[in-house]
Amino acid sequence: MVSGHRERMAADMDQFLLVLVSGVASGAVYGLMGLGLVIIYRATDVVNFALASLATLGLYVAITFTDGGVATAVGVLAAIVVTALAGVAVREVVIRPLGQGQLFSALVVTMGVSLIAESVVNSVWGTQPKTFPSLVNGTVRWGDAALPAQSLLTIAIAAVAMAAVAFLFSRTTLGSAMRAVAESADTARIIGISAQRVARIAWALGLALAALAACLYAPRSGLAPTVLAAPLFRAFAGIFLGGLTSMYGAVIGGLTVGVLENVAASYVSAGFRDTFVFSFTVLVLLIRPQGLFGTRTFQRV
């Protein structure tokens, strides 16, 4: 009797560990996408709804490379480079001409760019779902639990990328310049910092992070023109939960969303996973409108 109870408890713990690792892996993807959104928003005041579609374009570039016999890692690198360049091109061609302060116009423009990128994908690669190769296969044993190696690699790569971004912003001259522009573009210009150069770098970095997130997500989800639609909205939930202007908040918010949705899907119902996540996000925002790590601002009316 006692032995059977212990076995059930051990099985439950193994299942919870699998759910937790899967949730952290999902959250790492949302955190990377959210981090890209926040970097672009802080540097240019643009909420980039085209981020997911441009990253999807990069995914199809990667699958074209891998289908041609190129190593998956090379395809991932190609996706990151192409997506970053596409982001800079979008910023220079359709966002920069709008000028400063055109927040709503820029928002609508990024939605239009998203539809255009999706149309390009449909026209060039078609709408049929494809499989995206994993960077690693197999499982890693942890006690009696078999943890997917791809999920563990996703967590590790995302952690390294996030640490690199933290180092960039806290320890480098470029990071200091990007922080200065985020605080005040006019003040940064006075002290000789080019806001336009910083904006280009921010768009390239934000889109590169999104492409990396996409390449880590696609092996589990498969590849389709709208594959990143759901992760994008969950990334938005993460950045609103963490605080729209906080990079640390974007990461922690994304991880929270990933864990919550997997716990809800496993222990409540898969049909209520998004309901659970967004209800929690709304509850937090009702209590703390600026998010967990955001800064409250005041305006005269």
C-alpha positions in Angstrom: 0.0 0.0 0.0 2.7 2.4 1.0 4.9 1.3 -1.9 2.1 1.9 -4.4 1.5 5.4 -2.9 5.2 6.2 -3.3 5.2 5.0 -6.9 2.2 7.1 -7.7 3.9 10.1 -6.1 7.1 9.5 -8.1 5.1 9.1 -11.3 3.3 12.4 -10.6 6.6 14.2 -9.9 8.1 12.9 -13.1 5.0 14.1 -15.0 5.2 17.5 -13.3 8.9 17.8 -14.3 8.0 17.1 -17.9 5.3 19.7 -17.8 7.6 22.2 -16.2 10.4 21.7 -18.7 8.0 21.9 -21.6 6.6 25.1 -20.1 10.0 26.7 -19.6 10.9 25.8 -23.1 7.8 27.4 -24.5 8.3 30.4 -22.2 11.8 30.8 -23.4 10.5 31.2 -27.0 7.9 33.7 -25.8 10.5 35.5 -23.8 12.9 35.8 -26.8 10.0 37.2 -29.0 8.9 39.5 -26.2 12.5 40.7 -25.7 12.7 41.5 -29.5 9.4 43.5 -29.3 10.6 45.5 -26.2 14.0 46.3 -27.7 12.3 47.7 -30.9 9.6 49.5 -28.9 12.1 51.2 -26.5 14.3 52.3 -29.4 11.7 53.5 -31.8 8.3 53.6 -30.0 6.9 51.1 -32.5 4.9 48.1 -31.5 6.0 45.7 -34.3 3.2 43.4 -35.3 5.2 42.3 -38.3 7.8 40.6 -36.1 6.2 37.1 -36.3 5.6 37.2 -40.1 9.1 38.3 -40.8 10.5 35.6 -38.5 8.3 33.1 -40.4 9.8 34.3 -43.6 13.2 33.5 -42.1 11.9 30.0 -41.1 11.1 29.2 -44.8 14.6 30.4 -45.8 16.0 28.0 -43.2 13.9 25.1 -44.5 15.0 25.9 -48.1 18.6 25.5 -46.9 18.0 22.3 -45.0 16.0 20.8 -47.9 19.1 21.5 -50.0 21.3 19.4 -47.8 22.7 22.1 -45.7 23.2 21.5 -41.9 20.3 22.7 -39.8 22.5 25.0 -37.8 23.5 26.8 -41.0 19.9 27.1 -42.0 19.1 28.6 -38.6 21.9 31.2 -39.0 20.6 32.0 -42.5 17.1 32.6 -41.1 18.5 34.9 -38.4 20.5 37.0 -40.9 17.7 37.2 -43.5 15.1 38.2 -40.8 17.4 40.8 -39.3 18.0 42.4 -42.7 14.3 42.3 -43.6 13.6 44.1 -40.3 16.1 46.8 -41.1 14.7 47.2 -44.6 11.1 47.5 -43.3 12.2 50.1 -40.7 14.1 52.2 -43.4 11.5 51.9 -46.1 8.1 52.1 -44.4 8.6 53.1 -40.7 11.3 55.8 -40.8 9.4 58.0 -43.4 6.5 58.2 -41.0 8.6 60.4 -38.7 8.5 60.7 -34.9 5.3 60.3 -32.9 3.2 58.5 -35.5 2.5 55.6 -33.1 -0.9 54.6 -34.5 0.3 54.9 -38.2 3.4 52.8 -37.5 1.2 50.2 -35.8 -1.1 49.9 -38.8 1.9 49.8 -41.2 3.5 46.9 -39.3 0.2 45.1 -39.6 0.2 45.7 -43.3 3.8 44.5 -43.5 2.8 41.3 -41.7 0.1 40.6 -44.3 2.5 41.2 -47.1 5.2 38.9 -45.6 2.5 36.2 -45.1 1.4 36.6 -48.8 5.0 36.3 -49.9 5.4 33.1 -48.0 2.1 31.7 -49.4 3.2 32.6 -53.0 6.7 31.3 -52.8 6.5 28.2 -50.6 2.7 27.4 -50.6 0.4 26.8 -47.7 0.9 23.1 -47.0 2.4 22.4 -43.6 6.0 21.2 -43.4 8.2 19.7 -40.8 11.1 21.6 -39.4 14.1 19.6 -38.3 15.1 19.5 -34.7 18.6 20.7 -33.7 19.0 17.6 -31.6 17.0 14.4 -31.2 16.3 12.0 -28.4 15.8 12.4 -24.7 17.8 13.0 -21.5 17.1 10.9 -18.5 16.4 12.7 -15.2 15.6 10.0 -12.6 12.7 8.1 -14.2 11.7 11.0 -16.4 12.7 11.2 -20.1 13.1 14.9 -20.9 13.1 15.9 -24.6 16.7 17.0 -25.6 15.2 19.7 -28.0 13.4 21.3 -25.1 16.5 21.4 -23.0 18.5 22.8 -25.9 15.8 25.4 -26.4 16.2 26.5 -22.8 20.0 26.6 -23.0 20.2 28.6 -26.2 17.5 31.0 -25.1 19.4 31.5 -21.8 22.6 32.3 -23.6 20.9 34.7 -26.0 19.2 36.5 -23.1 22.5 36.7 -21.2 24.2 38.1 -24.3 21.5 40.8 -24.6 21.9 41.7 -20.9 25.6 42.0 -21.4 25.2 44.2 -24.5 22.9 46.6 -22.7 24.8 46.7 -19.4 28.4 46.5 -20.3 29.0 47.9 -23.8 29.1 51.4 -25.3 26.5 50.4 -27.9 24.2 49.2 -25.1 24.7 52.5 -23.3 23.8 54.4 -26.5 20.6 52.3 -26.9 19.6 52.9 -23.3 20.2 56.6 -23.8 18.0 56.7 -26.9 15.3 54.7 -25.1 15.3 57.4 -22.3 15.3 60.4 -24.6 16.1 60.5 -28.3 16.5 64.3 -28.2 19.0 64.2 -25.3 20.9 61.4 -27.0 21.2 63.4 -30.2 22.6 66.4 -28.2 25.4 64.3 -26.8 26.3 62.9 -30.3 24.4 59.6 -30.4 22.8 58.8 -33.7 19.2 57.8 -32.9 18.7 56.5 -36.5 21.7 54.1 -36.2 20.5 52.9 -32.8 17.1 52.3 -34.3 18.5 50.2 -37.2 20.5 48.1 -34.7 17.4 47.7 -32.5 15.3 46.4 -35.4 18.0 44.1 -36.5 18.5 42.7 -33.0 14.8 42.4 -32.2 14.1 40.5 -35.5 17.2 38.3 -35.0 15.9 37.3 -31.5 12.4 36.6 -33.1 14.0 34.4 -35.8 16.0 32.5 -33.2 12.8 31.9 -31.2 11.0 30.8 -34.3 13.7 28.2 -35.2 13.5 26.8 -31.6 9.7 26.7 -31.7 9.1 25.2 -35.2 10.5 21.7 -34.6 7.7 21.1 -32.1 4.9 22.9 -33.9 5.7 22.2 -37.6 6.0 24.9 -40.2 3.0 26.9 -41.7 2.6 30.5 -42.9 0.8 31.4 -39.6 2.8 29.2 -37.3 4.0 32.1 -35.1 0.6 33.8 -34.7 -0.1 32.1 -31.3 3.4 32.6 -30.0 3.3 36.3 -30.9 0.1 36.9 -28.9 1.5 34.9 -26.0 4.7 37.0 -26.2 2.5 40.1 -26.0 0.8 38.7 -23.0 4.3 38.2 -21.5 5.5 41.7 -22.1 2.3 43.3 -20.8 2.5 41.0 -17.7 6.2 41.9 -17.2 6.0 45.5 -18.2 6.0 46.9 -21.7 9.3 48.8 -21.3 11.2 46.2 -19.2 13.5 43.7 -21.0 13.7 41.7 -17.8 10.0 41.8 -17.5 9.6 40.5 -21.1 11.7 37.5 -20.3 10.1 36.7 -16.9 6.6 37.4 -18.3 7.3 35.0 -21.3 8.5 32.3 -18.9 5.5 32.8 -16.7 3.1 32.5 -19.6 4.8 29.4 -20.9 4.7 27.6 -17.6 1.1 28.7 -16.8 -0.2 27.5 -20.2 1.5 24.1 -19.9 0.3 23.6 -16.3 -3.3 24.6 -17.4 -3.2 22.3 -20.4 -2.0 19.3 -18.4 -3.9 19.7 -15.2 -7.1 21.6 -16.2 -7.9 21.4 -19.9 -6.0 22.0 -23.1 -9.0 24.0 -24.3 -8.6 26.5 -21.4 -4.9 27.1 -21.7 -5.2 30.5 -23.3 -8.2 31.5 -21.1 -6.1 30.7 -18.0 -3.1 32.6 -19.2 -4.9 35.7 -20.4 -7.2 35.8 -17.3 -4.1 35.7 -15.1 -2.6 38.5 -17.2 -5.7 40.7 -17.0 -5.9 40.1 -13.2 -2.3 41.2 -12.7 -2.8 44.3 -14.9 -5.9 45.3 -12.9 -3.8 45.2 -9.8 -0.7 46.7 -11.4 -1.4 48.4 -14.7 2.3 49.0 -15.5 3.0 45.2 -15.3 5.2 43.5 -12.8 8.5 45.3 -13.7 7.2 48.3 -15.6 7.3 51.9 -14.4 4.1 53.8 -13.7 3.9 57.0 -15.7 1.8 60.1 -15.1 0.4 62.5 -17.6 -1.4 65.8 -17.2 -4.9 65.9 -18.6 
